[in-house]
């Protein structure tokens, strides 16, 4: 053993914990941006069921759209 003192470094988080998008509790590093595996799984389930969708409204009054792709 050496006579050198042990160095214990504190690791500062890179960013402030944000609230979990599912339940609002603070997020954890292991499950970021969620607080737990349960909330992560719930979000994944919504994606797989197609619950997250961007609504599309077609505007027929647009003269620039001639129907071609």
C-alpha positions in Angstrom: 0.0 0.0 0.0 1.2 3.5 -0.7 1.0 6.6 1.5 -0.9 8.6 -1.1 -4.3 9.8 -0.1 -7.3 8.2 -1.9 -9.0 10.6 -4.3 -12.8 10.3 -4.4 -14.1 12.4 -7.3 -17.7 13.5 -7.3 -19.3 13.2 -10.7 -21.7 16.0 -11.4 -24.7 15.3 -13.6 -24.6 16.6 -17.1 -28.1 17.9 -17.0 -30.8 18.6 -14.4 -33.3 15.7 -14.0 -36.4 16.4 -16.0 -39.8 15.1 -14.9 -40.9 11.8 -16.3 -43.2 12.3 -19.3 -45.5 9.5 -18.0 -45.9 10.3 -14.3 -44.1 13.5 -13.6 -41.6 12.1 -11.1 -37.9 13.0 -11.5 -36.2 11.0 -14.3 -33.4 8.6 -13.5 -30.2 8.1 -15.4 -30.8 4.4 -16.0 -34.2 5.0 -17.6 -33.8 8.5 -19.0 -36.0 10.4 -19.8 -38.3 8.2 -17.7 -38.3 7.5 -13.9 -38.6 3.8 -14.1 -38.8 0.8 -16.4 -42.5 0.7 -15.9 -43.0 4.2 -17.4 -40.6 3.4 -20.2 -42.7 0.3 -21.0 -46.0 2.2 -20.9 -44.6 4.7 -23.4 -43.3 2.0 -25.7 -46.7 0.3 -25.6 -48.4 3.5 -26.7 -46.0 3.7 -29.7 -46.6 0.1 -30.7 -50.4 0.5 -30.5 -50.3 3.6 -32.7 -51.6 5.9 -30.1 -49.1 8.6 -31.0 -49.9 10.0 -34.4 -49.7 13.4 -36.0 -53.1 14.5 -37.3 -53.1 15.5 -40.9 -55.7 17.8 -42.4 -55.7 18.1 -46.2 -56.3 21.6 -47.5 -58.0 21.4 -50.9 -57.9 25.2 -51.3 -54.1 25.3 -51.9 -53.6 26.3 -55.6 -49.9 25.1 -55.7 -50.8 21.5 -55.1 -51.6 19.9 -58.4 -51.8 16.3 -57.0 -48.4 15.2 -58.4 -45.6 13.8 -56.2 
